Amino acid sequence: MDTLVFHFPYGENPMSIDHSTRTQLIDSLEKFVRERLIPLEAIVEKEDRIPSDVVEEMKTMGLFGLSIPEEYGGLGFNMLDDVTVNIIFGHTTPPFSTIFGTNIGIGAQGIVIDGTEDQKKKYLPQMASGQIISAFAMTEPGSGSDAASLKTTAIKDGSHYVLNGTKRYITNAPEAGIFTVMARSDPKTPGSAGISAFIVERDSPGLS
Ligand SMILES: Cc1cc2nc3c(=O)[nH]c(=O)nc-3n(C[C@H](O)[C@H](O)[C@H](O)COP(=O)(O)OP(=O)(O)OC[C@H]3O[C@@H](n4cnc5c(N)ncnc54)[C@H](O)[C@@H]3O)c2cc1C
């Protein structure tokens, strides 16, 4: 196996987790990628899945909660830390970082940024530990680049909403326990202004 040399253009980042913890974690992630993940690339390619023991190791290392705030069970990484981790994982095949990257990225950030306190307390610790994996469902068969044209509807019915529509290309969909689903809650308002985000649990009636 070729020896990899990792270059980090970033110095100490005072706004992030403390320097020695960060250095230790980065060292262990480099080793993990080099010694554990890269040798598995051919297996991932052949079997089209990440071995479950590797996913469990990633959970133990905290990867599923990297940028989830510490108060909700994550490591509280900031953007710079996140970029550094992505550089490290850029040395191996993308599926390894996609499974946790989607979870802490588009899967979690809607709740981190705009969730209620109850939603944060309910979902983020489970996501940070990897107990549930999250996905973000925006793209539809007739709506990709022009995301604001999406057709999935969300109609209020008493105290809840009924969502109707089809999504596609949703990363983590087969494994996800919760989805942030973008749907048109105001049919009279075209474009993005009529769209809202909904947290949909996997066992919600009618989800397939
Ligand atoms: C690996 C992968 C993971 C994904 N994960 C997710 C996910 O987790 N959640 C989710 O919601 N979606 C996800 N997507 C979907 C992704 O966001 C869409 O594929 C993307 O928005 C493009 O939509 P489309 O595939 O329908 O292509 P289209 O929008 O139909 O575009 C087709 C082509 O036309 C070009 N084009 C489109 N409009 C214009 C224009 N006005 N002018 C010039 N050229 C144009 C595009 O550049 C492209 O080359 C994922 C896609 C991939 C490939």
The ligand as a Tripos MOL2 file, in Angstrom:
@<TRIPOS>MOLECULE
LIG
   53    58     1     0     0
SMALL
NO_CHARGES

@<TRIPOS>ATOM
      1 C1        -24.8030   11.2830   -5.1730 C.3       1 LIG1
      2 C2        -26.0350   12.1260   -5.0450 C.ar      1 LIG1
      3 C3        -26.5970   12.2980   -3.7970 C.ar      1 LIG1
      4 C4        -27.7550   13.0710   -3.6770 C.ar      1 LIG1
      5 N1        -28.3110   13.2130   -2.4360 N.ar      1 LIG1
      6 C5        -29.4410   13.9320   -2.3130 C.ar      1 LIG1
      7 C6        -30.0690   14.0710   -1.0330 C.ar      1 LIG1
      8 O1        -29.5970   13.5510   -0.0170 O.2       1 LIG1
      9 N2        -31.2120   14.7850   -0.9470 N.ar      1 LIG1
     10 C7        -31.7790   15.3870   -2.0340 C.ar      1 LIG1
     11 O2        -32.8210   16.0260   -1.8740 O.2       1 LIG1
     12 N3        -31.2160   15.2720   -3.2690 N.ar      1 LIG1
     13 C8        -30.0630   14.5570   -3.4230 C.ar      1 LIG1
     14 N4        -29.4830   14.4250   -4.6570 N.ar      1 LIG1
     15 C9        -30.1350   15.0150   -5.7960 C.3       1 LIG1
     16 C10       -29.4280   16.2510   -6.3200 C.3       1 LIG1
     17 O3        -29.6310   17.3370   -5.4570 O.3       1 LIG1
     18 C11       -29.9970   16.4750   -7.7210 C.3       1 LIG1
     19 O4        -29.4940   15.4380   -8.5280 O.3       1 LIG1
     20 C12       -29.6240   17.8080   -8.2620 C.3       1 LIG1
     21 O5        -30.3790   18.7980   -7.6130 O.3       1 LIG1
     22 C13       -29.8510   17.8790   -9.7770 C.3       1 LIG1
     23 O6        -31.1490   17.4870  -10.0920 O.3       1 LIG1
     24 P1        -31.4480   16.4510  -11.2900 P.3       1 LIG1
     25 O7        -30.5960   15.2440  -11.0710 O.co2     1 LIG1
     26 O8        -32.9330   16.2720  -11.3840 O.co2     1 LIG1
     27 O9        -30.8920   17.1450  -12.5920 O.3       1 LIG1
     28 P2        -31.5590   18.3320  -13.4170 P.3       1 LIG1
     29 O10       -31.9590   19.4460  -12.5120 O.co2     1 LIG1
     30 O11       -32.6270   17.7590  -14.3010 O.co2     1 LIG1
     31 O12       -30.3440   18.8000  -14.2860 O.3       1 LIG1
     32 C14       -29.8610   18.0010  -15.3730 C.3       1 LIG1
     33 C15       -28.7660   18.7720  -16.0840 C.3       1 LIG1
     34 O13       -29.2840   20.0150  -16.5880 O.3       1 LIG1
     35 C16       -28.5200   21.1000  -16.0820 C.3       1 LIG1
     36 N5        -29.4220   22.2260  -15.8210 N.ar      1 LIG1
     37 C17       -30.5030   22.2270  -15.0050 C.ar      1 LIG1
     38 N6        -31.1020   23.4310  -15.0200 N.ar      1 LIG1
     39 C18       -30.3690   24.2050  -15.8570 C.ar      1 LIG1
     40 C19       -30.4880   25.5550  -16.2800 C.ar      1 LIG1
     41 N7        -31.4680   26.3500  -15.8560 N.pl3     1 LIG1
     42 N8        -29.5630   26.0130  -17.1450 N.ar      1 LIG1
     43 C20       -28.5670   25.2240  -17.5910 C.ar      1 LIG1
     44 N9        -28.4070   23.9330  -17.2210 N.ar      1 LIG1
     45 C21       -29.2980   23.4320  -16.3730 C.ar      1 LIG1
     46 C22       -27.8630   20.5980  -14.8080 C.3       1 LIG1
     47 O14       -26.6540   21.2910  -14.5310 O.3       1 LIG1
     48 C23       -27.5960   19.1430  -15.1590 C.3       1 LIG1
     49 O15       -26.4050   19.0050  -15.8850 O.3       1 LIG1
     50 C24       -28.3370   13.6760   -4.8120 C.ar      1 LIG1
     51 C25       -27.7460   13.4990   -6.0640 C.ar      1 LIG1
     52 C26       -26.6200   12.7400   -6.1860 C.ar      1 LIG1
     53 C27       -26.0150   12.5650   -7.5470 C.3       1 LIG1
@<TRIPOS>BOND
     1     1     2 1
     2     2     3 ar
     3     2    52 ar
     4     3     4 ar
     5     4     5 ar
     6     4    50 ar
     7     5     6 ar
     8     6     7 ar
     9     6    13 1
    10     7     8 2
    11     7     9 ar
    12     9    10 ar
    13    10    11 2
    14    10    12 ar
    15    12    13 ar
    16    13    14 ar
    17    14    15 1
    18    14    50 ar
    19    15    16 1
    20    16    17 1
    21    16    18 1
    22    18    19 1
    23    18    20 1
    24    20    21 1
    25    20    22 1
    26    22    23 1
    27    23    24 1
    28    24    25 2
    29    24    26 1
    30    24    27 1
    31    27    28 1
    32    28    29 2
    33    28    30 1
    34    28    31 1
    35    31    32 1
    36    32    33 1
    37    33    34 1
    38    33    48 1
    39    34    35 1
    40    35    36 1
    41    35    46 1
    42    36    37 ar
    43    36    45 ar
    44    37    38 ar
    45    38    39 ar
    46    39    40 ar
    47    39    45 ar
    48    40    41 1
    49    40    42 ar
    50    42    43 ar
    51    43    44 ar
    52    44    45 ar
    53    46    47 1
    54    46    48 1
    55    48    49 1
    56    50    51 ar
    57    51    52 ar
    58    52    53 1
@<TRIPOS>SUBSTRUCTURE
     1 LIG1         1 GROUP 0 **** ****
